[in-house]
Every structure is written in C-alpha cells, then in structure tokens.
Amino acid sequence: MQFLFSVAGTTPDLAYTELQPIVIYHLPSAFFLKTDPIMRFDFKHSPTATVPVNLHFGRALTPRFAINVIGEYVTTGSGDGNFTVQLNLAYVNW
C-alpha cells in the first residue's frame, strides 16, 4: 500500500492511495493461479477510483522460467470496461 499526499510548497494538492493485494494458489504439476490488481484511489478528486480485476494462469517451466496468461478487466474508473490479455515469460534470477 502506498499513500501519497502533499502538505506544503508549490506541489498541487495530492491525496492518492494505491493498494495491491496479491493472492497466489499453487496447483498440481507446477501450475498456478494468481491475482494482483493495483487499485488506485484519488481522494482530492473524489469519487475517483480505478479498480481492476485480474487473473493469471501459469506454469513454472523450470526453477527459473515461468509462463503465464493474464486477463484483466477494469470495473470502475479510468479505463472502465477495458479488457486486456497478456502473455508473459518470466525469468527469475535470485
């Protein structure tokens, strides 16, 4: 969660929050489901909120590579009604 605000200076009024809940469910055979929408709330320009809903479906190919498909629908706010689909190939080098 991030909360940004302005208290002084020439910066325009700012009161803005981002919230990103992350939920991952591991399935058999290295498959997984995940959701991690970034919800945005602007309290100065109320009621302004952007609330997307997303779902990842993927599979770990090796200990370092994973592939997943992401579907996201914006329920309210900027981009209301937009639906996007992404295909990601991720490399993790920890």
C-alpha positions, 0 to 999 in steps of 0.5 A: 500500500502506498499513500501519497499526499502533499502538505506544503510548497508549490506541489498541487494538492495530492491525496492518492492511495494505491493498494495491491493485494496479491493472492497466489494458489499453487496447483498440481504439476507446477501450475498456478493461479494468481491475482494482483490488481493495483487499485488506485484511489484519488481522494482530492478528486473524489469519487475517483477510483480505478479498480481492476480485476485480474487473473493469471494462469501459469506454469513454472517451466523450470526453477527459473522460467515461468509462463503465464496468461493474464486477463484483466478487466477494469470495473470502475474508473479510468479505463472502465470496461477495458479488457486486456490479455497478456502473455508473459515469460518470466525469468527469475534470477535470485 
